[in-house]
Amino acid sequence: RIQREWIELGDFSTQLSCSANNEIIATMTPNNRLGLQFTTTLAGDRQQPRVQVQGQLRPTTQTPRQVADVLVFLGEPNANGAYLFNFTL
């Protein structure tokens, strides 16, 4: 929702897998309206989970203008026009 208006973003497909280290891996490829791509790793246990997220958001010609306009709040895009993110919870 941007400026009291709901924006249709479409469907997002994520693939789940397990690693040899008993981690859960979630991966999204950038074939969506936002150009959103990430890999998330869930490790640890119930008492001390560790979540690592790395990815990028690279607007496409299909990204709604209202969404593309607010991306300036994420910082500067790289040379390819992608906004990179990387965080651990």
PDB file of N, CA, C and O in Angstrom:
ATOM      1  N   ARG A   1       0.850  -1.165   0.000  1.00  0.00           N
ATOM      2  CA  ARG A   1       0.000   0.000   0.000  1.00  0.00           C
ATOM      3  C   ARG A   1       0.895   1.225   0.000  1.00  0.00           C
ATOM      4  O   ARG A   1       1.746   1.394   0.873  1.00  0.00           O
ATOM      5  N   ILE A   2       0.690   2.062  -0.977  1.00  0.00           N
ATOM      6  CA  ILE A   2       1.463   3.301  -1.096  1.00  0.00           C
ATOM      7  C   ILE A   2       0.490   4.458  -1.242  1.00  0.00           C
ATOM      8  O   ILE A   2      -0.354   4.467  -2.138  1.00  0.00           O
ATOM      9  N   GLN A   3       0.615   5.428  -0.355  1.00  0.00           N
ATOM     10  CA  GLN A   3      -0.244   6.613  -0.389  1.00  0.00           C
ATOM     11  C   GLN A   3      -1.725   6.237  -0.441  1.00  0.00           C
ATOM     12  O   GLN A   3      -2.483   6.755  -1.262  1.00  0.00           O
ATOM     13  N   ARG A   4      -2.115   5.341   0.435  1.00  0.00           N
ATOM     14  CA  ARG A   4      -3.517   4.892   0.572  1.00  0.00           C
ATOM     15  C   ARG A   4      -4.036   4.122  -0.633  1.00  0.00           C
ATOM     16  O   ARG A   4      -5.245   3.948  -0.783  1.00  0.00           O
ATOM     17  N   GLU A   5      -3.148   3.667  -1.477  1.00  0.00           N
ATOM     18  CA  GLU A   5      -3.550   2.904  -2.656  1.00  0.00           C
ATOM     19  C   GLU A   5      -2.854   1.542  -2.644  1.00  0.00           C
ATOM     20  O   GLU A   5      -1.636   1.457  -2.486  1.00  0.00           O
ATOM     21  N   TRP A   6      -3.645   0.477  -2.814  1.00  0.00           N
ATOM     22  CA  TRP A   6      -3.077  -0.862  -2.892  1.00  0.00           C
ATOM     23  C   TRP A   6      -2.492  -1.069  -4.280  1.00  0.00           C
ATOM     24  O   TRP A   6      -3.148  -0.779  -5.280  1.00  0.00           O
ATOM     25  N   ILE A   7      -1.265  -1.567  -4.346  1.00  0.00           N
ATOM     26  CA  ILE A   7      -0.567  -1.778  -5.616  1.00  0.00           C
ATOM     27  C   ILE A   7      -0.462  -3.284  -5.861  1.00  0.00           C
ATOM     28  O   ILE A   7       0.036  -4.020  -5.008  1.00  0.00           O
ATOM     29  N   GLU A   8      -0.921  -3.733  -7.004  1.00  0.00           N
ATOM     30  CA  GLU A   8      -0.833  -5.150  -7.369  1.00  0.00           C
ATOM     31  C   GLU A   8       0.604  -5.466  -7.765  1.00  0.00           C
ATOM     32  O   GLU A   8       1.151  -4.861  -8.688  1.00  0.00           O
ATOM     33  N   LEU A   9       1.214  -6.424  -7.055  1.00  0.00           N
ATOM     34  CA  LEU A   9       2.597  -6.791  -7.339  1.00  0.00           C
ATOM     35  C   LEU A   9       2.730  -8.138  -8.035  1.00  0.00           C
ATOM     36  O   LEU A   9       3.819  -8.484  -8.493  1.00  0.00           O
ATOM     37  N   GLY A  10       1.664  -8.893  -8.123  1.00  0.00           N
ATOM     38  CA  GLY A  10       1.722 -10.184  -8.804  1.00  0.00           C
ATOM     39  C   GLY A  10       2.147 -11.308  -7.875  1.00  0.00           C
ATOM     40  O   GLY A  10       2.182 -11.151  -6.655  1.00  0.00           O
ATOM     41  N   ASP A  11       2.467 -12.436  -8.475  1.00  0.00           N
ATOM     42  CA  ASP A  11       2.853 -13.624  -7.722  1.00  0.00           C
ATOM     43  C   ASP A  11       4.364 -13.690  -7.545  1.00  0.00           C
ATOM     44  O   ASP A  11       5.129 -13.224  -8.389  1.00  0.00           O
ATOM     45  N   PHE A  12       4.772 -14.279  -6.427  1.00  0.00           N
ATOM     46  CA  PHE A  12       6.185 -14.476  -6.126  1.00  0.00           C
ATOM     47  C   PHE A  12       6.386 -15.941  -5.797  1.00  0.00           C
ATOM     48  O   PHE A  12       5.731 -16.477  -4.904  1.00  0.00           O
ATOM     49  N   SER A  13       7.283 -16.586  -6.510  1.00  0.00           N
ATOM     50  CA  SER A  13       7.553 -18.004  -6.318  1.00  0.00           C
ATOM     51  C   SER A  13       8.905 -18.176  -5.638  1.00  0.00           C
ATOM     52  O   SER A  13       9.896 -17.569  -6.042  1.00  0.00           O
ATOM     53  N   THR A  14       8.933 -19.005  -4.605  1.00  0.00           N
ATOM     54  CA  THR A  14      10.163 -19.274  -3.859  1.00  0.00           C
ATOM     55  C   THR A  14      10.400 -20.771  -3.815  1.00  0.00           C
ATOM     56  O   THR A  14       9.473 -21.551  -3.597  1.00  0.00           O
ATOM     57  N   GLN A  15      11.654 -21.170  -4.025  1.00  0.00           N
ATOM     58  CA  GLN A  15      12.029 -22.580  -3.947  1.00  0.00           C
ATOM     59  C   GLN A  15      12.661 -22.840  -2.582  1.00  0.00           C
ATOM     60  O   GLN A  15      13.483 -22.057  -2.106  1.00  0.00           O
ATOM     61  N   LEU A  16      12.263 -23.955  -1.957  1.00  0.00           N
ATOM     62  CA  LEU A  16      12.818 -24.350  -0.669  1.00  0.00           C
ATOM     63  C   LEU A  16      13.662 -25.597  -0.839  1.00  0.00           C
ATOM     64  O   LEU A  16      13.325 -26.487  -1.620  1.00  0.00           O
ATOM     65  N   SER A  17      14.773 -25.656  -0.097  1.00  0.00           N
ATOM     66  CA  SER A  17      15.624 -26.846  -0.121  1.00  0.00           C
ATOM     67  C   SER A  17      16.337 -26.949   1.223  1.00  0.00           C
ATOM     68  O   SER A  17      16.246 -26.054   2.063  1.00  0.00           O
ATOM     69  N   CYS A  18      17.039 -28.046   1.404  1.00  0.00           N
ATOM     70  CA  CYS A  18      17.834 -28.278   2.611  1.00  0.00           C
ATOM     71  C   CYS A  18      19.289 -28.431   2.203  1.00  0.00           C
ATOM     72  O   CYS A  18      19.591 -28.980   1.143  1.00  0.00           O
ATOM     73  N   SER A  19      20.192 -27.943   3.051  1.00  0.00           N
ATOM     74  CA  SER A  19      21.615 -28.078   2.768  1.00  0.00           C
ATOM     75  C   SER A  19      22.179 -29.289   3.515  1.00  0.00           C
ATOM     76  O   SER A  19      21.496 -29.893   4.342  1.00  0.00           O
ATOM     77  N   ALA A  20      23.410 -29.629   3.218  1.00  0.00           N
ATOM     78  CA  ALA A  20      24.083 -30.734   3.897  1.00  0.00           C
ATOM     79  C   ALA A  20      24.318 -30.416   5.371  1.00  0.00           C
ATOM     80  O   ALA A  20      24.571 -31.319   6.169  1.00  0.00           O
ATOM     81  N   ASN A  21      24.234 -29.121   5.739  1.00  0.00           N
ATOM     82  CA  ASN A  21      24.443 -28.698   7.130  1.00  0.00           C
ATOM     83  C   ASN A  21      23.132 -28.551   7.894  1.00  0.00           C
ATOM     84  O   ASN A  21      23.089 -27.878   8.924  1.00  0.00           O
ATOM     85  N   ASN A  22      22.057 -29.179   7.398  1.00  0.00           N
ATOM     86  CA  ASN A  22      20.730 -29.113   8.023  1.00  0.00           C
ATOM     87  C   ASN A  22      20.168 -27.697   8.076  1.00  0.00           C
ATOM     88  O   ASN A  22      19.485 -27.336   9.035  1.00  0.00           O
ATOM     89  N   GLU A  23      20.449 -26.897   7.059  1.00  0.00           N
ATOM     90  CA  GLU A  23      19.908 -25.552   6.943  1.00  0.00           C
ATOM     91  C   GLU A  23      18.744 -25.583   5.950  1.00  0.00           C
ATOM     92  O   GLU A  23      18.721 -26.395   5.026  1.00  0.00           O
ATOM     93  N   ILE A  24      17.802 -24.704   6.154  1.00  0.00           N
ATOM     94  CA  ILE A  24      16.713 -24.520   5.193  1.00  0.00           C
ATOM     95  C   ILE A  24      17.099 -23.337   4.316  1.00  0.00           C
ATOM     96  O   ILE A  24      17.459 -22.274   4.820  1.00  0.00           O
ATOM     97  N   ILE A  25      17.024 -23.526   3.003  1.00  0.00           N
ATOM     98  CA  ILE A  25      17.395 -22.490   2.041  1.00  0.00           C
ATOM     99  C   ILE A  25      16.145 -22.106   1.239  1.00  0.00           C
ATOM    100  O   ILE A  25      15.477 -22.968   0.667  1.00  0.00           O
ATOM    101  N   ALA A  26      15.841 -20.812   1.204  1.00  0.00           N
ATOM    102  CA  ALA A  26      14.745 -20.292   0.375  1.00  0.00           C
ATOM    103  C   ALA A  26      15.363 -19.389  -0.682  1.00  0.00           C
ATOM    104  O   ALA A  26      16.141 -18.490  -0.365  1.00  0.00           O
ATOM    105  N   THR A  27      15.011 -19.634  -1.940  1.00  0.00           N
ATOM    106  CA  THR A  27      15.581 -18.879  -3.049  1.00  0.00           C
ATOM    107  C   THR A  27      14.472 -18.331  -3.935  1.00  0.00           C
ATOM    108  O   THR A  27      13.527 -19.042  -4.278  1.00  0.00           O
ATOM    109  N   MET A  28      14.598 -17.067  -4.299  1.00  0.00           N
ATOM    110  CA  MET A  28      13.665 -16.461  -5.244  1.00  0.00           C
ATOM    111  C   MET A  28      14.475 -15.928  -6.420  1.00  0.00           C
ATOM    112  O   MET A  28      15.456 -15.206  -6.238  1.00  0.00           O
ATOM    113  N   THR A  29      14.053 -16.291  -7.621  1.00  0.00           N
ATOM    114  CA  THR A  29      14.688 -15.767  -8.826  1.00  0.00           C
ATOM    115  C   THR A  29      13.993 -14.458  -9.209  1.00  0.00           C
ATOM    116  O   THR A  29      12.849 -14.238  -8.812  1.00  0.00           O
ATOM    117  N   PRO A  30      14.657 -13.586  -9.971  1.00  0.00           N
ATOM    118  CA  PRO A  30      14.122 -12.248 -10.226  1.00  0.00           C
ATOM    119  C   PRO A  30      13.049 -12.159 -11.306  1.00  0.00           C
ATOM    120  O   PRO A  30      12.823 -11.075 -11.844  1.00  0.00           O
ATOM    121  N   ASN A  31      12.390 -13.244 -11.636  1.00  0.00           N
ATOM    122  CA  ASN A  31      11.365 -13.200 -12.687  1.00  0.00           C
ATOM    123  C   ASN A  31      10.011 -12.793 -12.084  1.00  0.00           C
ATOM    124  O   ASN A  31       9.045 -13.555 -12.118  1.00  0.00           O
ATOM    125  N   ASN A  32       9.970 -11.579 -11.535  1.00  0.00           N
ATOM    126  CA  ASN A  32       8.740 -11.028 -10.975  1.00  0.00           C
ATOM    127  C   ASN A  32       8.708  -9.530 -11.278  1.00  0.00           C
ATOM    128  O   ASN A  32       9.695  -8.970 -11.757  1.00  0.00           O
ATOM    129  N   ARG A  33       7.601  -8.896 -11.004  1.00  0.00           N
ATOM    130  CA  ARG A  33       7.413  -7.481 -11.381  1.00  0.00           C
ATOM    131  C   ARG A  33       8.385  -6.528 -10.699  1.00  0.00           C
ATOM    132  O   ARG A  33       8.607  -5.420 -11.188  1.00  0.00           O
ATOM    133  N   LEU A  34       8.968  -6.941  -9.577  1.00  0.00           N
ATOM    134  CA  LEU A  34       9.891  -6.068  -8.854  1.00  0.00           C
ATOM    135  C   LEU A  34      11.348  -6.339  -9.176  1.00  0.00           C
ATOM    136  O   LEU A  34      12.218  -5.542  -8.825  1.00  0.00           O
ATOM    137  N   GLY A  35      11.626  -7.454  -9.841  1.00  0.00           N
ATOM    138  CA  GLY A  35      13.015  -7.839 -10.033  1.00  0.00           C
ATOM    139  C   GLY A  35      13.651  -8.240  -8.712  1.00  0.00           C
ATOM    140  O   GLY A  35      14.858  -8.087  -8.524  1.00  0.00           O
ATOM    141  N   LEU A  36      12.829  -8.759  -7.790  1.00  0.00           N
ATOM    142  CA  LEU A  36      13.295  -9.165  -6.466  1.00  0.00           C
ATOM    143  C   LEU A  36      13.939 -10.541  -6.548  1.00  0.00           C
ATOM    144  O   LEU A  36      13.358 -11.487  -7.080  1.00  0.00           O
ATOM    145  N   GLN A  37      15.142 -10.632  -6.016  1.00  0.00           N
ATOM    146  CA  GLN A  37      15.908 -11.884  -6.014  1.00  0.00           C
ATOM    147  C   GLN A  37      16.585 -11.991  -4.651  1.00  0.00           C
ATOM    148  O   GLN A  37      17.167 -11.018  -4.172  1.00  0.00           O
ATOM    149  N   PHE A  38      16.515 -13.172  -4.018  1.00  0.00           N
ATOM    150  CA  PHE A  38      17.193 -13.342  -2.740  1.00  0.00           C
ATOM    151  C   PHE A  38      17.461 -14.806  -2.440  1.00  0.00           C
ATOM    152  O   PHE A  38      16.879 -15.707  -3.044  1.00  0.00           O
ATOM    153  N   THR A  39      18.360 -15.013  -1.487  1.00  0.00           N
ATOM    154  CA  THR A  39      18.610 -16.316  -0.895  1.00  0.00           C
ATOM    155  C   THR A  39      18.560 -16.124   0.610  1.00  0.00           C
ATOM    156  O   THR A  39      19.243 -15.259   1.158  1.00  0.00           O
ATOM    157  N   THR A  40      17.755 -16.930   1.269  1.00  0.00           N
ATOM    158  CA  THR A  40      17.634 -16.883   2.721  1.00  0.00           C
ATOM    159  C   THR A  40      18.076 -18.225   3.279  1.00  0.00           C
ATOM    160  O   THR A  40      17.677 -19.276   2.778  1.00  0.00           O
ATOM    161  N   THR A  41      18.896 -18.187   4.311  1.00  0.00           N
ATOM    162  CA  THR A  41      19.359 -19.396   4.974  1.00  0.00           C
ATOM    163  C   THR A  41      18.878 -19.368   6.417  1.00  0.00           C
ATOM    164  O   THR A  41      19.145 -18.423   7.158  1.00  0.00           O
ATOM    165  N   LEU A  42      18.162 -20.424   6.804  1.00  0.00           N
ATOM    166  CA  LEU A  42      17.688 -20.575   8.177  1.00  0.00           C
ATOM    167  C   LEU A  42      18.478 -21.707   8.804  1.00  0.00           C
ATOM    168  O   LEU A  42      18.411 -22.849   8.349  1.00  0.00           O
ATOM    169  N   ALA A  43      19.225 -21.389   9.851  1.00  0.00           N
ATOM    170  CA  ALA A  43      20.067 -22.378  10.517  1.00  0.00           C
ATOM    171  C   ALA A  43      19.843 -22.283  12.026  1.00  0.00           C
ATOM    172  O   ALA A  43      18.981 -21.536  12.488  1.00  0.00           O
ATOM    173  N   GLY A  44      20.613 -23.031  12.772  1.00  0.00           N
ATOM    174  CA  GLY A  44      20.490 -23.027  14.225  1.00  0.00           C
ATOM    175  C   GLY A  44      19.409 -23.979  14.677  1.00  0.00           C
ATOM    176  O   GLY A  44      19.168 -25.007  14.044  1.00  0.00           O
ATOM    177  N   ASP A  45      18.756 -23.633  15.781  1.00  0.00           N
ATOM    178  CA  ASP A  45      17.684 -24.474  16.316  1.00  0.00           C
ATOM    179  C   ASP A  45      16.563 -23.587  16.836  1.00  0.00           C
ATOM    180  O   ASP A  45      16.613 -22.366  16.691  1.00  0.00           O
ATOM    181  N   ARG A  46      15.552 -24.202  17.443  1.00  0.00           N
ATOM    182  CA  ARG A  46      14.399 -23.425  17.916  1.00  0.00           C
ATOM    183  C   ARG A  46      14.786 -22.361  18.938  1.00  0.00           C
ATOM    184  O   ARG A  46      14.237 -21.259  18.932  1.00  0.00           O
ATOM    185  N   GLN A  47      15.720 -22.690  19.804  1.00  0.00           N
ATOM    186  CA  GLN A  47      16.120 -21.749  20.843  1.00  0.00           C
ATOM    187  C   GLN A  47      17.007 -20.632  20.298  1.00  0.00           C
ATOM    188  O   GLN A  47      16.958 -19.508  20.798  1.00  0.00           O
ATOM    189  N   GLN A  48      17.813 -20.923  19.286  1.00  0.00           N
ATOM    190  CA  GLN A  48      18.722 -19.926  18.720  1.00  0.00           C
ATOM    191  C   GLN A  48      18.751 -20.021  17.191  1.00  0.00           C
ATOM    192  O   GLN A  48      19.741 -20.462  16.608  1.00  0.00           O
ATOM    193  N   PRO A  49      17.653 -19.602  16.550  1.00  0.00           N
ATOM    194  CA  PRO A  49      17.657 -19.621  15.083  1.00  0.00           C
ATOM    195  C   PRO A  49      18.564 -18.526  14.530  1.00  0.00           C
ATOM    196  O   PRO A  49      18.741 -17.473  15.143  1.00  0.00           O
ATOM    197  N   ARG A  50      19.127 -18.797  13.368  1.00  0.00           N
ATOM    198  CA  ARG A  50      19.938 -17.807  12.648  1.00  0.00           C
ATOM    199  C   ARG A  50      19.353 -17.682  11.245  1.00  0.00           C
ATOM    200  O   ARG A  50      19.146 -18.680  10.554  1.00  0.00           O
ATOM    201  N   VAL A  51      19.095 -16.469  10.843  1.00  0.00           N
ATOM    202  CA  VAL A  51      18.536 -16.209   9.521  1.00  0.00           C
ATOM    203  C   VAL A  51      19.458 -15.231   8.798  1.00  0.00           C
ATOM    204  O   VAL A  51      19.754 -14.151   9.310  1.00  0.00           O
ATOM    205  N   GLN A  52      19.904 -15.614   7.615  1.00  0.00           N
ATOM    206  CA  GLN A  52      20.754 -14.760   6.769  1.00  0.00           C
ATOM    207  C   GLN A  52      19.995 -14.521   5.466  1.00  0.00           C
ATOM    208  O   GLN A  52      19.550 -15.472   4.822  1.00  0.00           O
ATOM    209  N   VAL A  53      19.846 -13.257   5.077  1.00  0.00           N
ATOM    210  CA  VAL A  53      19.148 -12.903   3.842  1.00  0.00           C
ATOM    211  C   VAL A  53      20.079 -12.049   2.993  1.00  0.00           C
ATOM    212  O   VAL A  53      20.616 -11.046   3.464  1.00  0.00           O
ATOM    213  N   GLN A  54      20.268 -12.448   1.740  1.00  0.00           N
ATOM    214  CA  GLN A  54      21.072 -11.694   0.784  1.00  0.00           C
ATOM    215  C   GLN A  54      20.286 -11.602  -0.516  1.00  0.00           C
ATOM    216  O   GLN A  54      19.712 -12.590  -0.975  1.00  0.00           O
ATOM    217  N   GLY A  55      20.263 -10.421  -1.102  1.00  0.00           N
ATOM    218  CA  GLY A  55      19.549 -10.313  -2.363  1.00  0.00           C
ATOM    219  C   GLY A  55      19.631  -8.931  -2.961  1.00  0.00           C
ATOM    220  O   GLY A  55      20.461  -8.097  -2.597  1.00  0.00           O
ATOM    221  N   GLN A  56      18.715  -8.730  -3.908  1.00  0.00           N
ATOM    222  CA  GLN A  56      18.644  -7.440  -4.581  1.00  0.00           C
ATOM    223  C   GLN A  56      17.244  -7.217  -5.115  1.00  0.00           C
ATOM    224  O   GLN A  56      16.475  -8.151  -5.339  1.00  0.00           O
ATOM    225  N   LEU A  57      16.946  -5.959  -5.307  1.00  0.00           N
ATOM    226  CA  LEU A  57      15.701  -5.538  -5.915  1.00  0.00           C
ATOM    227  C   LEU A  57      16.103  -4.664  -7.089  1.00  0.00           C
ATOM    228  O   LEU A  57      16.691  -3.596  -6.914  1.00  0.00           O
ATOM    229  N   ARG A  58      15.781  -5.128  -8.279  1.00  0.00           N
ATOM    230  CA  ARG A  58      16.141  -4.380  -9.488  1.00  0.00           C
ATOM    231  C   ARG A  58      14.867  -4.124 -10.281  1.00  0.00           C
ATOM    232  O   ARG A  58      14.358  -5.027 -10.945  1.00  0.00           O
ATOM    233  N   PRO A  59      14.352  -2.909 -10.218  1.00  0.00           N
ATOM    234  CA  PRO A  59      13.096  -2.605 -10.895  1.00  0.00           C
ATOM    235  C   PRO A  59      13.149  -2.961 -12.386  1.00  0.00           C
ATOM    236  O   PRO A  59      14.178  -2.817 -13.046  1.00  0.00           O
ATOM    237  N   THR A  60      12.027  -3.421 -12.880  1.00  0.00           N
ATOM    238  CA  THR A  60      11.897  -3.770 -14.295  1.00  0.00           C
ATOM    239  C   THR A  60      10.921  -2.802 -14.959  1.00  0.00           C
ATOM    240  O   THR A  60      10.380  -1.910 -14.306  1.00  0.00           O
ATOM    241  N   THR A  61      10.706  -2.981 -16.233  1.00  0.00           N
ATOM    242  CA  THR A  61       9.725  -2.148 -16.933  1.00  0.00           C
ATOM    243  C   THR A  61       8.309  -2.451 -16.443  1.00  0.00           C
ATOM    244  O   THR A  61       7.390  -1.667 -16.684  1.00  0.00           O
ATOM    245  N   GLN A  62       8.126  -3.586 -15.756  1.00  0.00           N
ATOM    246  CA  GLN A  62       6.813  -3.955 -15.220  1.00  0.00           C
ATOM    247  C   GLN A  62       6.616  -3.520 -13.773  1.00  0.00           C
ATOM    248  O   GLN A  62       5.527  -3.685 -13.223  1.00  0.00           O
ATOM    249  N   THR A  63       7.653  -2.966 -13.150  1.00  0.00           N
ATOM    250  CA  THR A  63       7.520  -2.490 -11.771  1.00  0.00           C
ATOM    251  C   THR A  63       6.578  -1.289 -11.759  1.00  0.00           C
ATOM    252  O   THR A  63       6.785  -0.330 -12.502  1.00  0.00           O
ATOM    253  N   PRO A  64       5.539  -1.338 -10.915  1.00  0.00           N
ATOM    254  CA  PRO A  64       4.629  -0.198 -10.852  1.00  0.00           C
ATOM    255  C   PRO A  64       5.381   1.092 -10.519  1.00  0.00           C
ATOM    256  O   PRO A  64       6.262   1.091  -9.659  1.00  0.00           O
ATOM    257  N   ARG A  65       5.042   2.174 -11.184  1.00  0.00           N
ATOM    258  CA  ARG A  65       5.721   3.459 -11.012  1.00  0.00           C
ATOM    259  C   ARG A  65       5.707   3.898  -9.549  1.00  0.00           C
ATOM    260  O   ARG A  65       6.699   4.435  -9.058  1.00  0.00           O
ATOM    261  N   GLN A  66       4.580   3.672  -8.839  1.00  0.00           N
ATOM    262  CA  GLN A  66       4.486   4.084  -7.442  1.00  0.00           C
ATOM    263  C   GLN A  66       5.546   3.373  -6.596  1.00  0.00           C
ATOM    264  O   GLN A  66       6.080   3.960  -5.655  1.00  0.00           O
ATOM    265  N   VAL A  67       5.849   2.129  -6.919  1.00  0.00           N
ATOM    266  CA  VAL A  67       6.866   1.368  -6.182  1.00  0.00           C
ATOM    267  C   VAL A  67       8.257   1.870  -6.566  1.00  0.00           C
ATOM    268  O   VAL A  67       9.083   2.125  -5.689  1.00  0.00           O
ATOM    269  N   ALA A  68       8.521   2.014  -7.846  1.00  0.00           N
ATOM    270  CA  ALA A  68       9.832   2.478  -8.306  1.00  0.00           C
ATOM    271  C   ALA A  68      10.172   3.848  -7.714  1.00  0.00           C
ATOM    272  O   ALA A  68      11.331   4.117  -7.399  1.00  0.00           O
ATOM    273  N   ASP A  69       9.178   4.702  -7.564  1.00  0.00           N
ATOM    274  CA  ASP A  69       9.409   6.049  -7.036  1.00  0.00           C
ATOM    275  C   ASP A  69       9.857   6.051  -5.575  1.00  0.00           C
ATOM    276  O   ASP A  69      10.580   6.957  -5.161  1.00  0.00           O
ATOM    277  N   VAL A  70       9.444   5.057  -4.785  1.00  0.00           N
ATOM    278  CA  VAL A  70       9.819   5.046  -3.364  1.00  0.00           C
ATOM    279  C   VAL A  70      11.134   4.306  -3.106  1.00  0.00           C
ATOM    280  O   VAL A  70      11.610   4.283  -1.971  1.00  0.00           O
ATOM    281  N   LEU A  71      11.719   3.710  -4.124  1.00  0.00           N
ATOM    282  CA  LEU A  71      12.970   2.974  -3.928  1.00  0.00           C
ATOM    283  C   LEU A  71      14.143   3.874  -3.554  1.00  0.00           C
ATOM    284  O   LEU A  71      15.152   3.386  -3.045  1.00  0.00           O
ATOM    285  N   VAL A  72      14.030   5.162  -3.793  1.00  0.00           N
ATOM    286  CA  VAL A  72      15.099   6.082  -3.397  1.00  0.00           C
ATOM    287  C   VAL A  72      15.349   6.028  -1.891  1.00  0.00           C
ATOM    288  O   VAL A  72      16.438   6.373  -1.432  1.00  0.00           O
ATOM    289  N   PHE A  73      14.356   5.601  -1.126  1.00  0.00           N
ATOM    290  CA  PHE A  73      14.508   5.498   0.320  1.00  0.00           C
ATOM    291  C   PHE A  73      15.365   4.301   0.731  1.00  0.00           C
ATOM    292  O   PHE A  73      15.739   4.180   1.898  1.00  0.00           O
ATOM    293  N   LEU A  74      15.682   3.412  -0.224  1.00  0.00           N
ATOM    294  CA  LEU A  74      16.559   2.270   0.057  1.00  0.00           C
ATOM    295  C   LEU A  74      18.026   2.626  -0.117  1.00  0.00           C
ATOM    296  O   LEU A  74      18.902   1.841   0.245  1.00  0.00           O
ATOM    297  N   GLY A  75      18.301   3.794  -0.663  1.00  0.00           N
ATOM    298  CA  GLY A  75      19.679   4.202  -0.912  1.00  0.00           C
ATOM    299  C   GLY A  75      19.933   4.310  -2.404  1.00  0.00           C
ATOM    300  O   GLY A  75      19.007   4.461  -3.200  1.00  0.00           O
ATOM    301  N   GLU A  76      21.200   4.229  -2.765  1.00  0.00           N
ATOM    302  CA  GLU A  76      21.603   4.338  -4.162  1.00  0.00           C
ATOM    303  C   GLU A  76      21.676   2.958  -4.816  1.00  0.00           C
ATOM    304  O   GLU A  76      22.197   2.020  -4.213  1.00  0.00           O
ATOM    305  N   PRO A  77      21.162   2.822  -6.040  1.00  0.00           N
ATOM    306  CA  PRO A  77      21.317   1.548  -6.747  1.00  0.00           C
ATOM    307  C   PRO A  77      22.762   1.399  -7.228  1.00  0.00           C
ATOM    308  O   PRO A  77      23.496   2.379  -7.353  1.00  0.00           O
ATOM    309  N   ASN A  78      23.149   0.147  -7.495  1.00  0.00           N
ATOM    310  CA  ASN A  78      24.494  -0.082  -8.034  1.00  0.00           C
ATOM    311  C   ASN A  78      24.512   0.259  -9.531  1.00  0.00           C
ATOM    312  O   ASN A  78      23.522   0.763 -10.062  1.00  0.00           O
ATOM    313  N   ALA A  79      25.626  -0.011 -10.206  1.00  0.00           N
ATOM    314  CA  ALA A  79      25.782   0.329 -11.626  1.00  0.00           C
ATOM    315  C   ALA A  79      24.764  -0.384 -12.514  1.00  0.00           C
ATOM    316  O   ALA A  79      24.477   0.080 -13.617  1.00  0.00           O
ATOM    317  N   ASN A  80      24.214  -1.511 -12.044  1.00  0.00           N
ATOM    318  CA  ASN A  80      23.211  -2.263 -12.814  1.00  0.00           C
ATOM    319  C   ASN A  80      21.783  -1.856 -12.465  1.00  0.00           C
ATOM    320  O   ASN A  80      20.831  -2.437 -12.987  1.00  0.00           O
ATOM    321  N   GLY A  81      21.625  -0.866 -11.591  1.00  0.00           N
ATOM    322  CA  GLY A  81      20.288  -0.416 -11.211  1.00  0.00           C
ATOM    323  C   GLY A  81      19.645  -1.242 -10.119  1.00  0.00           C
ATOM    324  O   GLY A  81      18.440  -1.130  -9.896  1.00  0.00           O
ATOM    325  N   ALA A  82      20.425  -2.078  -9.425  1.00  0.00           N
ATOM    326  CA  ALA A  82      19.891  -2.944  -8.379  1.00  0.00           C
ATOM    327  C   ALA A  82      20.167  -2.362  -6.994  1.00  0.00           C
ATOM    328  O   ALA A  82      21.233  -1.803  -6.734  1.00  0.00           O
ATOM    329  N   TYR A  83      19.193  -2.506  -6.129  1.00  0.00           N
ATOM    330  CA  TYR A  83      19.332  -2.133  -4.721  1.00  0.00           C
ATOM    331  C   TYR A  83      19.677  -3.407  -3.955  1.00  0.00           C
ATOM    332  O   TYR A  83      18.856  -4.320  -3.860  1.00  0.00           O
ATOM    333  N   LEU A  84      20.881  -3.468  -3.415  1.00  0.00           N
ATOM    334  CA  LEU A  84      21.366  -4.671  -2.737  1.00  0.00           C
ATOM    335  C   LEU A  84      20.985  -4.642  -1.262  1.00  0.00           C
ATOM    336  O   LEU A  84      20.930  -3.577  -0.646  1.00  0.00           O
ATOM    337  N   PHE A  85      20.723  -5.825  -0.699  1.00  0.00           N
ATOM    338  CA  PHE A  85      20.494  -5.929   0.735  1.00  0.00           C
ATOM    339  C   PHE A  85      21.119  -7.208   1.265  1.00  0.00           C
ATOM    340  O   PHE A  85      21.238  -8.206   0.555  1.00  0.00           O
ATOM    341  N   ASN A  86      21.511  -7.153   2.520  1.00  0.00           N
ATOM    342  CA  ASN A  86      22.167  -8.269   3.185  1.00  0.00           C
ATOM    343  C   ASN A  86      22.001  -8.051   4.683  1.00  0.00           C
ATOM    344  O   ASN A  86      22.506  -7.067   5.224  1.00  0.00           O
ATOM    345  N   PHE A  87      21.300  -8.957   5.357  1.00  0.00           N
ATOM    346  CA  PHE A  87      21.161  -8.803   6.799  1.00  0.00           C
ATOM    347  C   PHE A  87      21.026 -10.161   7.464  1.00  0.00           C
ATOM    348  O   PHE A  87      20.678 -11.163   6.840  1.00  0.00           O
ATOM    349  N   THR A  88      21.317 -10.150   8.753  1.00  0.00           N
ATOM    350  CA  THR A  88      21.257 -11.351   9.581  1.00  0.00           C
ATOM    351  C   THR A  88      20.336 -11.062  10.757  1.00  0.00           C
ATOM    352  O   THR A  88      20.410  -9.998  11.371  1.00  0.00           O
ATOM    353  N   LEU A  89      19.472 -12.016  11.063  1.00  0.00           N
ATOM    354  CA  LEU A  89      18.570 -11.893  12.216  1.00  0.00           C
ATOM    355  C   LEU A  89      18.965 -12.911  13.258  1.00  0.00           C
ATOM    356  O   LEU A  89      18.339 -12.986  14.316  1.00  0.00           O
TER     357      LEU A  89
END
